[in-house]
Amino acid sequence: MSKVLMGVKHHLAFVTINREEQLNFFDYETLVELKNIVEGIKLRAYSYSKKN
């Protein structure tokens, strides 16, 4: 199961840390997942801005 979840609704990205058993504590793996998601959001925003 992924430690970081992401969803998009109405041009807004929602990111959730999904580690209830560790009280949503950040470990290295969680931080890397979060970094990758943020980079993906930036790429989507950049490509969206190029279209409009």
Phi and psi restraints in degrees (range 20) as a CNS / XPLOR table:
assign (resid 1 and name C) (resid 2 and name N)
       (resid 2 and name CA) (resid 2 and name C) 1.0 -70.3 20.0 2
assign (resid 2 and name N) (resid 2 and name CA)
       (resid 2 and name C) (resid 3 and name N) 1.0 142.4 20.0 2
assign (resid 2 and name C) (resid 3 and name N)
       (resid 3 and name CA) (resid 3 and name C) 1.0 -85.3 20.0 2
assign (resid 3 and name N) (resid 3 and name CA)
       (resid 3 and name C) (resid 4 and name N) 1.0 -16.8 20.0 2
assign (resid 3 and name C) (resid 4 and name N)
       (resid 4 and name CA) (resid 4 and name C) 1.0 -130.0 20.0 2
assign (resid 4 and name N) (resid 4 and name CA)
       (resid 4 and name C) (resid 5 and name N) 1.0 128.4 20.0 2
assign (resid 4 and name C) (resid 5 and name N)
       (resid 5 and name CA) (resid 5 and name C) 1.0 -112.6 20.0 2
assign (resid 5 and name N) (resid 5 and name CA)
       (resid 5 and name C) (resid 6 and name N) 1.0 148.3 20.0 2
assign (resid 5 and name C) (resid 6 and name N)
       (resid 6 and name CA) (resid 6 and name C) 1.0 -138.3 20.0 2
assign (resid 6 and name N) (resid 6 and name CA)
       (resid 6 and name C) (resid 7 and name N) 1.0 140.0 20.0 2
assign (resid 6 and name C) (resid 7 and name N)
       (resid 7 and name CA) (resid 7 and name C) 1.0 -139.3 20.0 2
assign (resid 7 and name N) (resid 7 and name CA)
       (resid 7 and name C) (resid 8 and name N) 1.0 156.5 20.0 2
assign (resid 7 and name C) (resid 8 and name N)
       (resid 8 and name CA) (resid 8 and name C) 1.0 -126.9 20.0 2
assign (resid 8 and name N) (resid 8 and name CA)
       (resid 8 and name C) (resid 9 and name N) 1.0 132.4 20.0 2
assign (resid 8 and name C) (resid 9 and name N)
       (resid 9 and name CA) (resid 9 and name C) 1.0 -145.6 20.0 2
assign (resid 9 and name N) (resid 9 and name CA)
       (resid 9 and name C) (resid 10 and name N) 1.0 124.8 20.0 2
assign (resid 9 and name C) (resid 10 and name N)
       (resid 10 and name CA) (resid 10 and name C) 1.0 54.0 20.0 2
assign (resid 10 and name N) (resid 10 and name CA)
       (resid 10 and name C) (resid 11 and name N) 1.0 47.3 20.0 2
assign (resid 10 and name C) (resid 11 and name N)
       (resid 11 and name CA) (resid 11 and name C) 1.0 66.0 20.0 2
assign (resid 11 and name N) (resid 11 and name CA)
       (resid 11 and name C) (resid 12 and name N) 1.0 17.7 20.0 2
assign (resid 11 and name C) (resid 12 and name N)
       (resid 12 and name CA) (resid 12 and name C) 1.0 -116.4 20.0 2
assign (resid 12 and name N) (resid 12 and name CA)
       (resid 12 and name C) (resid 13 and name N) 1.0 135.3 20.0 2
assign (resid 12 and name C) (resid 13 and name N)
       (resid 13 and name CA) (resid 13 and name C) 1.0 -98.0 20.0 2
assign (resid 13 and name N) (resid 13 and name CA)
       (resid 13 and name C) (resid 14 and name N) 1.0 132.8 20.0 2
assign (resid 13 and name C) (resid 14 and name N)
       (resid 14 and name CA) (resid 14 and name C) 1.0 -113.7 20.0 2
assign (resid 14 and name N) (resid 14 and name CA)
       (resid 14 and name C) (resid 15 and name N) 1.0 122.9 20.0 2
assign (resid 14 and name C) (resid 15 and name N)
       (resid 15 and name CA) (resid 15 and name C) 1.0 -116.4 20.0 2
assign (resid 15 and name N) (resid 15 and name CA)
       (resid 15 and name C) (resid 16 and name N) 1.0 130.3 20.0 2
assign (resid 15 and name C) (resid 16 and name N)
       (resid 16 and name CA) (resid 16 and name C) 1.0 -125.9 20.0 2
assign (resid 16 and name N) (resid 16 and name CA)
       (resid 16 and name C) (resid 17 and name N) 1.0 128.8 20.0 2
assign (resid 16 and name C) (resid 17 and name N)
       (resid 17 and name CA) (resid 17 and name C) 1.0 -79.8 20.0 2
assign (resid 17 and name N) (resid 17 and name CA)
       (resid 17 and name C) (resid 18 and name N) 1.0 122.9 20.0 2
assign (resid 17 and name C) (resid 18 and name N)
       (resid 18 and name CA) (resid 18 and name C) 1.0 -113.0 20.0 2
assign (resid 18 and name N) (resid 18 and name CA)
       (resid 18 and name C) (resid 19 and name N) 1.0 68.2 20.0 2
assign (resid 18 and name C) (resid 19 and name N)
       (resid 19 and name CA) (resid 19 and name C) 1.0 -137.7 20.0 2
assign (resid 19 and name N) (resid 19 and name CA)
       (resid 19 and name C) (resid 20 and name N) 1.0 58.5 20.0 2
assign (resid 19 and name C) (resid 20 and name N)
       (resid 20 and name CA) (resid 20 and name C) 1.0 -56.6 20.0 2
assign (resid 20 and name N) (resid 20 and name CA)
       (resid 20 and name C) (resid 21 and name N) 1.0 -38.4 20.0 2
assign (resid 20 and name C) (resid 21 and name N)
       (resid 21 and name CA) (resid 21 and name C) 1.0 -65.5 20.0 2
assign (resid 21 and name N) (resid 21 and name CA)
       (resid 21 and name C) (resid 22 and name N) 1.0 -23.1 20.0 2
assign (resid 21 and name C) (resid 22 and name N)
       (resid 22 and name CA) (resid 22 and name C) 1.0 -109.2 20.0 2
assign (resid 22 and name N) (resid 22 and name CA)
       (resid 22 and name C) (resid 23 and name N) 1.0 22.4 20.0 2
assign (resid 22 and name C) (resid 23 and name N)
       (resid 23 and name CA) (resid 23 and name C) 1.0 53.6 20.0 2
assign (resid 23 and name N) (resid 23 and name CA)
       (resid 23 and name C) (resid 24 and name N) 1.0 39.0 20.0 2
assign (resid 23 and name C) (resid 24 and name N)
       (resid 24 and name CA) (resid 24 and name C) 1.0 59.4 20.0 2
assign (resid 24 and name N) (resid 24 and name CA)
       (resid 24 and name C) (resid 25 and name N) 1.0 30.1 20.0 2
assign (resid 24 and name C) (resid 25 and name N)
       (resid 25 and name CA) (resid 25 and name C) 1.0 -64.7 20.0 2
assign (resid 25 and name N) (resid 25 and name CA)
       (resid 25 and name C) (resid 26 and name N) 1.0 138.7 20.0 2
assign (resid 25 and name C) (resid 26 and name N)
       (resid 26 and name CA) (resid 26 and name C) 1.0 -85.2 20.0 2
assign (resid 26 and name N) (resid 26 and name CA)
       (resid 26 and name C) (resid 27 and name N) 1.0 120.9 20.0 2
assign (resid 26 and name C) (resid 27 and name N)
       (resid 27 and name CA) (resid 27 and name C) 1.0 -108.7 20.0 2
assign (resid 27 and name N) (resid 27 and name CA)
       (resid 27 and name C) (resid 28 and name N) 1.0 179.5 20.0 2
assign (resid 27 and name C) (resid 28 and name N)
       (resid 28 and name CA) (resid 28 and name C) 1.0 -60.3 20.0 2
assign (resid 28 and name N) (resid 28 and name CA)
       (resid 28 and name C) (resid 29 and name N) 1.0 -43.6 20.0 2
assign (resid 28 and name C) (resid 29 and name N)
       (resid 29 and name CA) (resid 29 and name C) 1.0 -61.7 20.0 2
assign (resid 29 and name N) (resid 29 and name CA)
       (resid 29 and name C) (resid 30 and name N) 1.0 -41.5 20.0 2
assign (resid 29 and name C) (resid 30 and name N)
       (resid 30 and name CA) (resid 30 and name C) 1.0 -64.1 20.0 2
assign (resid 30 and name N) (resid 30 and name CA)
       (resid 30 and name C) (resid 31 and name N) 1.0 -42.4 20.0 2
assign (resid 30 and name C) (resid 31 and name N)
       (resid 31 and name CA) (resid 31 and name C) 1.0 -62.5 20.0 2
assign (resid 31 and name N) (resid 31 and name CA)
       (resid 31 and name C) (resid 32 and name N) 1.0 -40.9 20.0 2
assign (resid 31 and name C) (resid 32 and name N)
       (resid 32 and name CA) (resid 32 and name C) 1.0 -65.0 20.0 2
assign (resid 32 and name N) (resid 32 and name CA)
       (resid 32 and name C) (resid 33 and name N) 1.0 -44.0 20.0 2
assign (resid 32 and name C) (resid 33 and name N)
       (resid 33 and name CA) (resid 33 and name C) 1.0 -59.4 20.0 2
assign (resid 33 and name N) (resid 33 and name CA)
       (resid 33 and name C) (resid 34 and name N) 1.0 -44.2 20.0 2
assign (resid 33 and name C) (resid 34 and name N)
       (resid 34 and name CA) (resid 34 and name C) 1.0 -63.0 20.0 2
assign (resid 34 and name N) (resid 34 and name CA)
       (resid 34 and name C) (resid 35 and name N) 1.0 -42.9 20.0 2
assign (resid 34 and name C) (resid 35 and name N)
       (resid 35 and name CA) (resid 35 and name C) 1.0 -60.3 20.0 2
assign (resid 35 and name N) (resid 35 and name CA)
       (resid 35 and name C) (resid 36 and name N) 1.0 -44.8 20.0 2
assign (resid 35 and name C) (resid 36 and name N)
       (resid 36 and name CA) (resid 36 and name C) 1.0 -64.0 20.0 2
assign (resid 36 and name N) (resid 36 and name CA)
       (resid 36 and name C) (resid 37 and name N) 1.0 -39.4 20.0 2
assign (resid 36 and name C) (resid 37 and name N)
       (resid 37 and name CA) (resid 37 and name C) 1.0 -66.2 20.0 2
assign (resid 37 and name N) (resid 37 and name CA)
       (resid 37 and name C) (resid 38 and name N) 1.0 -44.2 20.0 2
assign (resid 37 and name C) (resid 38 and name N)
       (resid 38 and name CA) (resid 38 and name C) 1.0 -62.6 20.0 2
assign (resid 38 and name N) (resid 38 and name CA)
       (resid 38 and name C) (resid 39 and name N) 1.0 -40.9 20.0 2
assign (resid 38 and name C) (resid 39 and name N)
       (resid 39 and name CA) (resid 39 and name C) 1.0 -63.0 20.0 2
assign (resid 39 and name N) (resid 39 and name CA)
       (resid 39 and name C) (resid 40 and name N) 1.0 -39.4 20.0 2
assign (resid 39 and name C) (resid 40 and name N)
       (resid 40 and name CA) (resid 40 and name C) 1.0 -64.5 20.0 2
assign (resid 40 and name N) (resid 40 and name CA)
       (resid 40 and name C) (resid 41 and name N) 1.0 -39.2 20.0 2
assign (resid 40 and name C) (resid 41 and name N)
       (resid 41 and name CA) (resid 41 and name C) 1.0 -64.1 20.0 2
assign (resid 41 and name N) (resid 41 and name CA)
       (resid 41 and name C) (resid 42 and name N) 1.0 -42.3 20.0 2
assign (resid 41 and name C) (resid 42 and name N)
       (resid 42 and name CA) (resid 42 and name C) 1.0 -62.7 20.0 2
assign (resid 42 and name N) (resid 42 and name CA)
       (resid 42 and name C) (resid 43 and name N) 1.0 -40.6 20.0 2
assign (resid 42 and name C) (resid 43 and name N)
       (resid 43 and name CA) (resid 43 and name C) 1.0 -64.5 20.0 2
assign (resid 43 and name N) (resid 43 and name CA)
       (resid 43 and name C) (resid 44 and name N) 1.0 -42.6 20.0 2
assign (resid 43 and name C) (resid 44 and name N)
       (resid 44 and name CA) (resid 44 and name C) 1.0 -61.3 20.0 2
assign (resid 44 and name N) (resid 44 and name CA)
       (resid 44 and name C) (resid 45 and name N) 1.0 -43.9 20.0 2
assign (resid 44 and name C) (resid 45 and name N)
       (resid 45 and name CA) (resid 45 and name C) 1.0 -64.4 20.0 2
assign (resid 45 and name N) (resid 45 and name CA)
       (resid 45 and name C) (resid 46 and name N) 1.0 -40.4 20.0 2
assign (resid 45 and name C) (resid 46 and name N)
       (resid 46 and name CA) (resid 46 and name C) 1.0 -64.7 20.0 2
assign (resid 46 and name N) (resid 46 and name CA)
       (resid 46 and name C) (resid 47 and name N) 1.0 -45.9 20.0 2
assign (resid 46 and name C) (resid 47 and name N)
       (resid 47 and name CA) (resid 47 and name C) 1.0 -68.2 20.0 2
assign (resid 47 and name N) (resid 47 and name CA)
       (resid 47 and name C) (resid 48 and name N) 1.0 -33.3 20.0 2
assign (resid 47 and name C) (resid 48 and name N)
       (resid 48 and name CA) (resid 48 and name C) 1.0 -66.7 20.0 2
assign (resid 48 and name N) (resid 48 and name CA)
       (resid 48 and name C) (resid 49 and name N) 1.0 -41.8 20.0 2
assign (resid 48 and name C) (resid 49 and name N)
       (resid 49 and name CA) (resid 49 and name C) 1.0 -67.1 20.0 2
assign (resid 49 and name N) (resid 49 and name CA)
       (resid 49 and name C) (resid 50 and name N) 1.0 -30.4 20.0 2
assign (resid 49 and name C) (resid 50 and name N)
       (resid 50 and name CA) (resid 50 and name C) 1.0 -69.3 20.0 2
assign (resid 50 and name N) (resid 50 and name CA)
       (resid 50 and name C) (resid 51 and name N) 1.0 -32.0 20.0 2
assign (resid 50 and name C) (resid 51 and name N)
       (resid 51 and name CA) (resid 51 and name C) 1.0 -74.2 20.0 2
assign (resid 51 and name N) (resid 51 and name CA)
       (resid 51 and name C) (resid 52 and name N) 1.0 -29.4 20.0 2
